[in-house]
C-alpha cells in the first residue's frame, strides 16, 4: 500500500468513526469528488437523496452537495440535524431566481401551476406547487391537468426538454441555467462524436447542447439510436448494462466516477473535461472531517417558509413512488 493509499484509508476510518459518534448518515451527490463519494453511506441524484433523507433513522444528516440540497433534506427531516461541510457551497442555477421574482411571475400568470426544479432555494420552493428533479420532471408535469398552464423554473434547458417530452404548449419556462451544464456546447459534442464515431452519447437535459442534440440526431449528424437525454440516475442505469467500448458523457465530470464503478468495460469520456462545478468541489475531505467533529455548518430555515416549501418537496417525492404496505 502506498503512502497516499494509507492516508486515504486512515481518513475514511476517521470519517466513519466520527459519523458513528454523531449518529450521522453521509449523503453525497454524484458530482462530488471521488473520495467523498467513496466514503458516503449513499450516493445519488437529488431525487434519490431526497427520499433517503426523508426516510433515514439517523439523528444527523451530513449532506455533501450544494446548499439547496441540504435545505431540501432539512425540509423533509425537520426534526433532524442537517449539516453541510461548508455553507459556501451555493448553486449558480438556484441563484437565477428568488422568491420575489417568482411571486411577480405568478402574478402575470394567474391559475398556472408552478413547478420548481429542486435546484432552488427553500424560499422559492415555498412559492411553488410542486418540485421536481431531472429524473422526474416529465412525470411531475404530466401529473398536472393538461389544460392547466405550467410555470417551469429555473432551468431553461430542462424546461425545453420537458416541453418536448410532454408535448405541451402551455409551459412557460424561466430563462435560468447552470453555468457548468450551459458550458457544454454543441461544438464540444460534435467534436467528441467525430473523434469517437461508435460511442454511446449520454446528455444531461440541463446541458446547453441538449436541444441541439435532439435536432442533430434527427438530421443524422449524431447517431440517433445511440444518443440519450438522461438524468444522472438515468445515466447510471444505462451504464450498468452498456456493452459499448466508449460512451461520451455530457454532464458535470464528477459523474464519471460512478459510471466507471458500475461498468469497467466501457470507457467513459467527458464531452467537456472542464465541466467541473466549483461549488460542488468546495466540499473537501478536510471539511467533511471538520463538519463531523464540530457539527458545522448546520442548516436552519425560517419557520414562515418551512411548511409551504416542505409541501412542494413532499409532492415531488411522492410522485412515482410505489405505495408501501
C-alpha positions in Angstrom: 0.0 0.0 0.0 1.4 3.4 -1.0 1.6 6.4 1.4 -1.3 8.0 -0.4 -3.5 4.9 -0.1 -2.6 4.6 3.6 -3.6 8.2 4.2 -6.9 7.7 2.3 -7.7 4.6 4.4 -7.0 6.5 7.7 -9.1 9.4 6.5 -12.0 7.1 5.7 -11.7 5.3 9.0 -11.8 8.7 10.8 -14.9 9.8 8.9 -16.8 6.7 9.6 -15.8 6.8 13.3 -16.9 10.4 13.7 -20.1 9.6 11.8 -20.9 6.8 14.2 -20.3 9.0 17.2 -22.6 11.7 15.8 -25.3 9.2 14.7 -24.9 10.6 11.2 -25.7 9.4 7.7 -23.5 10.8 5.0 -25.2 11.6 1.7 -23.1 12.6 -1.4 -24.3 13.8 -4.8 -22.9 12.2 -8.0 -20.9 15.4 -8.7 -18.8 15.2 -5.5 -15.1 14.4 -5.8 -14.4 10.6 -5.8 -13.1 10.5 -2.2 -16.3 12.0 -0.9 -18.4 9.6 -2.9 -16.5 6.6 -1.8 -16.8 7.4 2.0 -20.5 8.3 1.8 -23.3 6.0 3.0 -25.4 6.8 0.0 -24.5 8.4 -3.4 -27.1 9.5 -5.9 -29.0 12.2 -7.6 -31.2 14.8 -5.9 -34.4 12.7 -6.0 -32.8 9.6 -4.6 -31.0 11.5 -1.9 -34.2 13.4 -1.0 -36.0 10.1 -0.5 -33.2 8.8 1.7 -33.2 12.0 3.7 -37.0 11.6 4.3 -36.7 8.0 5.5 -33.4 7.9 7.4 -33.3 6.8 11.1 -30.1 8.7 11.7 -30.2 11.7 14.0 -27.9 13.7 11.8 -27.8 14.1 8.0 -24.5 15.3 6.6 -25.1 16.4 3.0 -22.1 16.5 0.7 -23.6 18.6 -2.1 -24.7 22.2 -2.6 -26.7 24.3 -0.2 -30.2 23.8 -1.8 -29.8 20.0 -1.4 -29.1 20.3 2.3 -32.0 22.7 2.6 -34.2 20.1 0.9 -33.0 17.4 3.4 -33.9 19.7 6.3 -37.4 20.3 4.8 -38.0 16.6 4.7 -36.5 15.8 8.1 -37.2 18.9 10.2 -36.6 17.2 13.5 -33.1 16.1 12.4 -29.8 18.0 12.5 -28.7 18.6 8.9 -25.1 19.6 8.3 -23.2 20.7 5.1 -19.4 20.7 5.3 -19.4 24.4 4.0 -22.4 26.7 3.7 -20.5 28.5 1.0 -21.3 25.7 -1.5 -24.0 27.5 -3.4 -25.5 27.0 -6.9 -25.4 29.3 -9.9 -28.7 27.8 -11.2 -30.5 28.3 -7.9 -29.3 31.9 -7.9 -31.1 32.8 -11.1 -34.5 33.2 -9.4 -35.6 34.4 -5.9 -38.9 34.4 -4.2 -39.8 38.0 -5.2 -39.2 37.3 -8.8 -41.3 34.1 -8.7 -44.2 36.0 -7.0 -44.1 38.6 -9.8 -44.1 35.9 -12.4 -47.0 34.1 -10.8 -48.9 37.4 -10.8 -48.5 37.6 -14.5 -50.0 34.0 -15.0 -52.8 33.6 -12.5 -54.1 30.0 -12.3 -50.8 28.4 -13.6 -49.2 25.5 -11.7 -45.7 26.3 -10.6 -43.1 23.5 -11.0 -39.8 24.3 -9.3 -36.7 22.3 -10.1 -35.2 21.2 -6.9 -32.2 23.4 -7.7 -33.8 26.3 -6.0 -33.8 27.9 -2.5 -36.3 26.9 0.1 -37.9 30.4 -0.2 -38.6 29.7 -3.9 -39.9 26.2 -3.1 -42.3 27.8 -0.7 -43.9 29.7 -3.7 -44.1 26.5 -5.8 -46.9 24.0 -6.1 -44.6 21.0 -6.6 -40.8 20.4 -7.1 -39.1 18.1 -9.5 -35.7 16.8 -10.4 -34.2 15.9 -13.8 -35.2 12.3 -13.0 -38.9 13.0 -12.7 -39.6 16.4 -14.2 -41.6 15.0 -17.1 -43.6 12.8 -14.7 -44.3 15.7 -12.4 -45.5 17.9 -15.3 -47.7 15.1 -16.6 -49.3 14.9 -13.2 -50.8 18.4 -13.8 -54.0 18.6 -15.8 -53.1 19.2 -19.5 -55.4 22.2 -19.8 -53.7 24.0 -16.8 -50.8 26.3 -17.7 -47.4 25.5 -16.1 -44.6 27.8 -15.0 -41.4 25.8 -15.0 -38.3 27.2 -13.3 -35.5 27.9 -13.3 -33.6 25.8 -15.8 -34.4 26.7 -19.4 -32.7 23.7 -21.0 -34.6 21.2 -18.7 -37.8 23.2 -19.3 -37.4 22.8 -23.1 -36.7 19.1 -22.6 -40.0 18.8 -20.6 -41.9 20.7 -23.3 -40.6 18.2 -25.9 -41.3 15.1 -23.8 -44.8 16.1 -22.7 -45.9 17.7 -26.0 -47.5 20.6 -24.0 -47.5 24.1 -25.5 -48.8 25.7 -22.3 -45.5 25.6 -20.4 -43.7 28.9 -19.7 -40.0 28.5 -18.9 -37.8 30.7 -16.7 -34.5 31.6 -18.5 -32.1 30.3 -15.9 -29.1 28.0 -16.4 -26.4 26.0 -14.6 -23.1 27.6 -15.6 -21.4 24.2 -15.8 -24.1 22.5 -18.0 -24.6 25.6 -20.1 -20.9 25.5 -20.9 -21.2 22.0 -22.5 -21.8 23.1 -26.1 -22.9 21.5 -29.3 -19.4 22.2 -30.7 -17.9 20.1 -27.9 -20.4 17.3 -28.6 -19.9 17.2 -32.3 -16.1 17.2 -31.9 -16.2 14.3 -29.5 -18.6 12.3 -31.7 -16.3 12.9 -34.6 -13.4 11.5 -32.6 -15.5 8.6 -31.2 -17.9 7.7 -34.0 -19.1 4.4 -32.4 -19.7 5.8 -28.9 -22.9 5.9 -27.0 -23.9 9.5 -26.2 -25.3 10.4 -22.7 -26.5 14.0 -22.3 -28.0 15.6 -19.2 -31.1 17.7 -20.0 -29.5 20.8 -18.3 -26.8 20.9 -20.9 -26.6 23.8 -23.3 -26.3 21.2 -26.1 -29.4 19.2 -25.1 -31.9 20.9 -27.5 -29.4 20.8 -30.4 -28.6 17.1 -29.6 -32.2 16.2 -30.5 -32.0 18.2 -33.7 -28.6 16.9 -34.7 -29.7 13.3 -34.0 -32.9 13.9 -36.1 -31.0 15.1 -39.1 -28.4 12.3 -38.8 -25.4 14.4 -37.5 -25.5 12.3 -34.3 -26.3 8.6 -34.0 -30.0 8.7 -33.1 -30.0 5.1 -31.8 -27.1 5.8 -29.5 -28.0 9.3 -28.3 -29.8 9.6 -25.0 -31.0 12.5 -22.9 -30.8 11.3 -19.3 -30.7 12.4 -15.7 -27.7 11.3 -13.7 -29.8 8.4 -12.4 -30.7 7.5 -15.9 -27.1 7.6 -17.0 -26.1 5.3 -14.2 -28.9 2.8 -15.1 -27.9 3.0 -18.8 -24.2 2.3 -17.9 -25.0 -0.8 -15.9 -25.9 -2.8 -19.0 -23.9 -1.0 -21.6 -21.7 -3.0 -24.0 -20.2 -0.2 -26.0 -16.4 0.3 -25.8 -16.9 4.1 -25.4 -19.5 6.4 -24.0 -19.5 10.2 -24.3 -20.9 11.9 -21.2 -22.3 15.4 -21.2 -22.7 16.5 -17.6 -20.5 17.5 -14.6 -17.4 15.4 -14.6 -17.9 14.1 -11.0 -20.5 11.7 -12.6 -17.8 9.8 -14.3 -16.7 8.2 -11.1 -20.0 6.4 -10.5 -20.3 5.4 -14.2 -16.8 3.8 -14.1 -17.6 2.0 -10.9 -20.7 0.2 -12.3 -19.1 -0.5 -15.7 -15.4 -1.2 -16.1 -15.7 -2.4 -19.6 -16.8 0.9 -21.2 -14.5 3.9 -21.4 -16.5 7.0 -20.2 -15.2 10.2 -21.8 -16.4 13.7 -20.7 -17.8 15.8 -23.6 -16.2 18.8 -21.9 -13.4 17.8 -19.5 -13.5 21.2 -17.9 -17.2 20.8 -16.8 -16.4 20.9 -13.1 -18.7 22.7 -10.6 -16.6 24.8 -8.3 -19.4 24.8 -5.7 -19.7 21.0 -5.6 -15.9 20.8 -5.3 -16.0 23.1 -2.2 -16.8 20.0 -0.2 -13.3 18.6 0.6 -12.2 15.7 2.7 -10.8 18.1 5.3 -14.1 20.0 5.6 -16.1 16.8 5.9 -14.0 15.8 8.9 -14.4 19.3 10.4 -18.1 19.1 9.8 -18.4 15.8 11.7 -16.1 16.9 14.6 -17.6 20.3 15.1 -21.2 19.9 13.9 -20.9 22.6 11.3 -22.4 24.1 9.1 -25.9 23.5 10.3 -28.9 24.2 8.1 -31.5 26.5 9.7 -34.7 27.5 7.8 -37.2 30.3 8.7 -40.4 28.9 10.1 -42.5 31.1 7.9 -41.4 29.3 4.7 -40.7 25.8 6.0 -44.2 24.3 5.9 -45.0 25.6 2.4 -41.7 24.6 1.0 -41.9 21.1 2.6 -45.3 20.5 0.9 -43.9 21.2 -2.6 -40.9 18.8 -1.9 -43.1 16.1 -0.4 -45.3 16.2 -3.5 -42.2 15.6 -5.6 -41.0 12.7 -3.5 -44.5 11.1 -3.6 -44.9 11.2 -7.4 -43.9 7.9 -9.0 -43.1 6.3 -5.7 -44.6 2.9 -5.2 -47.0 2.8 -2.3 -45.9 0.9 0.8 -47.9 -1.6 2.8 
